[in-house]
Amino acid sequence: MNLSISGRQLELTDAIKNYIEDAVDTLGKYNLDIISARVIVSADEKNGKKGFSVEFVINLAKQETTVIRQKDKDLYAAIDLAIERAKKVFRRTHDRITTQKGKGKNDETGNTVIDGTDEIVPMELELYKPLEIEEALQKLKDTGLQFYVFNDIDAKMRVIYKRTDGKFGLY
């Protein structure tokens, strides 16, 4: 990881730099590929009140850049608050990547089974000749299905379906 620490209107001491380095190193526990981190520390003075602003710009591989800005009247408190916010963002990113929700499991036949959904069985499609709308309507009536998908004479994909009022609809 490439770490860059700079100060604006403030001279950074070795203690501050080491504190920031240790704080950024704690983000490594989320196992996200951190490419680089840039920390900008600046001193602010408004209306006679002195404060500090800390900005973390963290680049992750295959993710968007994370930018966290924090202001406080104490420099170390600003750093701690910014790191806590970064930890929260990285924990959510890590959880989103590693969670089992939405990922499939393989069953004993090697097919993918997705939790929480109906089982989908892949089938080979039969090649159908184009049908007239009347032929598709008859097939729908014969099968007892809710809808029937077919190609019409003009090579358009069409859907004929049963309506709740007993009539049939056509897309």
HELIX and SHEET records of a PDB file:
HELIX    1   1 ASP A   14  ASP A   25  1                                  12    
HELIX    2   2 THR A   26  TYR A   30  5                                   5    
HELIX    3   3 LEU A   75  THR A   98  1                                  24    
HELIX    4   4 ILE A  133  THR A  143  1                                  11    
SHEET    1   A 4 ASN A   2  ARG A   8  0                                        
SHEET    2   A 4 ILE A  34  LYS A  46  1                                        
SHEET    3   A 4 LYS A  49  LEU A  60 -1                                        
SHEET    4   A 4 THR A  66  ASP A  72 -1                                        
SHEET    1   B 2 GLY A 104  ASN A 106  0                                        
SHEET    2   B 2 THR A 112  ILE A 114 -1                                        
SHEET    1   C 3 PHE A 147  ASN A 151  0                                        
SHEET    2   C 3 MET A 157  LYS A 162 -1                                        
SHEET    3   C 3 PHE A 168  LEU A 170 -1                                        
END                                                                             
